Amino acid sequence: MTFPPPKTESPAKRFEEATVAARDALERLIAAANEAGWGTEEITAALLKAAQFLSDANKREPDPADDPSISDAPAREQIGHGELYD
């Protein structure tokens, strides 16, 4: 699925653009869910719950991509063996 880029820098207009784009995307997603056998009410409720979860997670950790990955951590020496491990 593609999402259109913003056309303006105005916060109010960006919000409106994002709202229209999100509504279009959700309509396609709900239609696909309906075809798969999900009812509109149940999938809409699930989408709302999932959106709230993602919003809460973003408030706790705005950019988890900035966190170092485990593989970026320096290797430490094992006690007694002099070997390195990941």
Backbone as JSON, one array per atom type, in Angstrom:
{
  "sequence": "MTFPPPKTESPAKRFEEATVAARDALERLIAAANEAGWGTEEITAALLKAAQFLSDANKREPDPADDPSISDAPAREQIGHGELYD",
  "N": [[0.85, -1.16, 0.0], [0.54, 2.21, -0.78], [1.19, 5.5, 0.44], [0.24, 8.84, 0.18], [2.54, 11.59, -0.16], [2.86, 14.54, 1.94], [1.44, 17.66, 0.81], [1.79, 20.22, 1.63], [3.15, 22.54, 4.06], [1.78, 23.6, 6.13], [0.53, 23.05, 9.32], [-2.24, 22.62, 9.94], [-3.38, 22.12, 7.41], [-1.84, 19.93, 6.65], [-2.74, 18.07, 8.53], [-5.39, 17.75, 7.68], [-4.93, 16.69, 5.09], [-3.62, 14.3, 5.83], [-5.68, 13.07, 7.24], [-7.61, 12.61, 5.23], [-6.13, 10.91, 3.55], [-5.63, 8.79, 5.33], [-8.23, 7.94, 5.86], [-8.99, 7.02, 3.31], [-7.16, 4.9, 3.04], [-7.96, 3.29, 5.19], [-10.57, 2.65, 4.4], [-10.03, 0.99, 2.21], [-8.65, -1.05, 3.56], [-10.62, -2.0, 5.32], [-12.48, -2.94, 3.46], [-11.0, -5.03, 2.36], [-10.75, -6.62, 4.64], [-13.44, -7.24, 5.05], [-13.91, -8.81, 2.77], [-12.38, -10.97, 3.51], [-13.9, -12.04, 5.46], [-14.35, -10.71, 7.86], [-16.42, -8.73, 9.94], [-17.62, -5.37, 9.49], [-18.0, -3.77, 11.83], [-16.56, -5.24, 13.79], [-13.95, -5.24, 12.75], [-13.44, -2.53, 12.58], [-13.52, -1.79, 15.28], [-11.31, -3.27, 16.15], [-9.28, -2.03, 14.68], [-9.35, 0.55, 15.8], [-8.52, -0.05, 18.43], [-5.96, -1.06, 17.91], [-4.78, 1.22, 16.76], [-4.8, 2.93, 18.98], [-3.07, 1.53, 20.66], [-0.67, 1.75, 19.17], [-0.36, 4.54, 19.2], [-0.02, 5.01, 21.95], [2.35, 3.56, 22.36], [4.08, 5.05, 20.77], [4.13, 7.42, 22.21], [5.49, 6.62, 24.47], [7.96, 5.78, 23.41], [9.21, 7.61, 21.16], [10.91, 7.33, 18.85], [11.95, 4.48, 18.14], [13.81, 3.55, 16.33], [16.12, 4.94, 16.72], [17.35, 3.71, 18.82], [20.15, 1.75, 19.8], [20.98, -1.24, 18.08], [21.19, -4.67, 19.15], [23.34, -5.93, 17.92], [25.04, -3.81, 17.53], [26.21, -3.33, 19.9], [29.22, -3.36, 21.77], [31.37, -6.21, 21.75], [32.04, -8.31, 24.55], [34.56, -9.63, 26.7], [34.63, -13.04, 27.63], [34.6, -14.37, 30.87], [37.45, -16.0, 31.98], [37.93, -17.38, 29.6], [38.86, -15.81, 27.51], [37.67, -15.42, 25.11], [35.62, -13.83, 22.63], [32.21, -12.85, 22.49], [28.98, -12.46, 20.92]],
  "CA": [[0.0, 0.0, 0.0], [1.28, 3.46, -0.8], [0.58, 6.62, 1.16], [0.7, 10.03, -0.51], [3.32, 12.53, 0.65], [2.15, 15.8, 2.19], [1.58, 18.67, -0.24], [1.92, 21.53, 2.26], [3.85, 22.57, 5.35], [0.86, 24.13, 7.13], [0.09, 21.96, 10.2], [-3.68, 22.36, 9.81], [-3.63, 21.51, 6.11], [-1.22, 18.59, 6.69], [-3.65, 17.21, 9.28], [-6.51, 17.43, 6.8], [-4.42, 15.77, 4.06], [-3.37, 13.01, 6.46], [-6.97, 12.5, 7.57], [-8.21, 12.1, 3.99], [-5.33, 9.76, 3.11], [-5.86, 7.69, 6.27], [-9.6, 7.44, 5.63], [-8.96, 6.22, 2.08], [-6.44, 3.66, 3.33], [-8.81, 2.47, 6.06], [-11.68, 2.11, 3.61], [-9.5, -0.16, 1.45], [-8.34, -2.1, 4.52], [-11.89, -2.57, 5.8], [-13.04, -3.72, 2.35], [-10.23, -6.28, 2.28], [-11.13, -7.42, 5.81], [-14.79, -7.74, 4.76], [-13.76, -9.91, 1.81], [-11.79, -12.11, 4.21], [-14.87, -12.6, 6.38], [-14.51, -9.92, 9.07], [-17.49, -7.74, 9.9], [-17.15, -3.99, 9.55], [-17.94, -3.3, 13.22], [-15.48, -5.87, 14.54], [-12.63, -4.82, 12.26], [-13.29, -1.13, 12.95], [-13.15, -1.78, 16.71], [-9.94, -3.78, 16.25], [-8.4, -0.98, 14.16], [-9.28, 1.6, 16.82], [-7.69, -0.54, 19.53], [-4.58, -1.13, 17.41], [-4.3, 2.59, 16.61], [-4.54, 3.45, 20.32], [-1.85, 0.86, 21.12], [0.47, 2.36, 18.49], [-0.23, 5.9, 19.7], [0.56, 4.91, 23.3], [3.74, 3.12, 22.21], [4.84, 6.18, 20.24], [4.32, 8.4, 23.29], [6.52, 6.08, 25.36], [9.23, 5.69, 22.68], [8.9, 8.27, 19.89], [11.67, 6.87, 17.69], [12.75, 3.31, 18.53], [14.88, 3.32, 15.36], [17.33, 5.58, 17.23], [17.97, 2.84, 19.81], [21.16, 0.88, 19.19], [20.59, -2.65, 18.01], [22.06, -5.53, 19.96], [24.57, -6.21, 17.19], [25.9, -2.64, 17.59], [26.85, -3.3, 21.2], [30.56, -3.94, 21.68], [31.54, -7.55, 22.31], [32.8, -8.32, 25.8], [35.34, -10.83, 26.9], [34.07, -13.98, 28.57], [35.48, -14.6, 32.01], [38.18, -17.26, 32.02], [38.2, -18.01, 28.31], [39.53, -14.89, 26.61], [36.97, -15.41, 23.84], [34.6, -12.79, 22.48], [30.9, -13.35, 22.07], [28.08, -11.4, 20.45]],
  "C": [[0.9, 1.23, 0.0], [0.48, 4.53, -0.07], [1.1, 7.89, 0.53], [1.53, 10.94, 0.4], [2.51, 13.8, 0.89], [2.43, 16.81, 1.07], [1.84, 20.06, 0.32], [2.72, 21.41, 3.55], [2.96, 23.09, 6.47], [0.34, 22.98, 8.0], [-1.39, 21.62, 10.03], [-4.0, 21.67, 8.49], [-3.02, 20.11, 6.03], [-2.13, 17.61, 7.42], [-4.83, 16.81, 8.41], [-6.09, 16.45, 5.7], [-4.23, 14.37, 4.64], [-4.68, 12.31, 6.8], [-7.64, 11.89, 6.34], [-7.46, 10.85, 3.51], [-5.56, 8.55, 4.02], [-7.24, 7.1, 6.07], [-9.65, 6.57, 4.38], [-8.29, 4.87, 2.32], [-7.29, 2.73, 4.19], [-10.0, 1.88, 5.31], [-11.23, 0.9, 2.79], [-9.2, -1.34, 2.38], [-9.6, -2.78, 5.03], [-12.54, -3.4, 4.7], [-12.31, -5.05, 2.22], [-10.57, -7.2, 3.46], [-12.52, -8.02, 5.62], [-14.73, -8.92, 3.81], [-13.2, -11.17, 2.47], [-12.74, -12.71, 5.25], [-15.06, -11.84, 7.67], [-15.65, -8.93, 8.89], [-16.92, -6.34, 10.06], [-17.01, -3.5, 10.98], [-16.77, -3.93, 13.97], [-14.11, -5.42, 14.05], [-12.39, -3.36, 12.59], [-12.88, -1.01, 14.42], [-11.71, -2.25, 16.9], [-8.93, -2.73, 15.76], [-8.25, 0.17, 15.16], [-8.38, 1.19, 17.98], [-6.23, -0.6, 19.12], [-3.98, 0.26, 17.26], [-3.97, 3.2, 17.98], [-3.26, 2.83, 20.89], [-0.62, 1.51, 20.49], [0.71, 3.8, 18.96], [0.42, 5.9, 21.08], [2.03, 4.51, 23.22], [4.61, 4.26, 21.7], [5.07, 7.25, 21.29], [5.41, 7.93, 24.24], [7.89, 6.11, 24.69], [9.03, 6.28, 21.29], [9.66, 7.75, 18.68], [12.54, 5.68, 18.07], [13.87, 3.01, 17.55], [16.19, 3.96, 15.82], [18.03, 4.73, 18.29], [19.02, 1.97, 19.14], [20.67, -0.56, 19.15], [21.58, -3.47, 18.82], [23.38, -5.78, 19.24], [25.52, -5.02, 17.19], [26.64, -2.55, 18.92], [28.23, -3.94, 21.1], [30.6, -5.32, 22.34], [32.37, -7.45, 23.58], [33.52, -9.65, 25.93], [34.66, -11.74, 27.9], [35.09, -14.23, 29.67], [36.12, -15.97, 31.89], [38.51, -17.87, 30.67], [38.96, -17.11, 27.34], [38.88, -14.86, 25.23], [35.95, -14.28, 23.82], [33.3, -13.43, 22.07], [30.04, -12.17, 21.66], [27.13, -11.01, 21.53]]
}
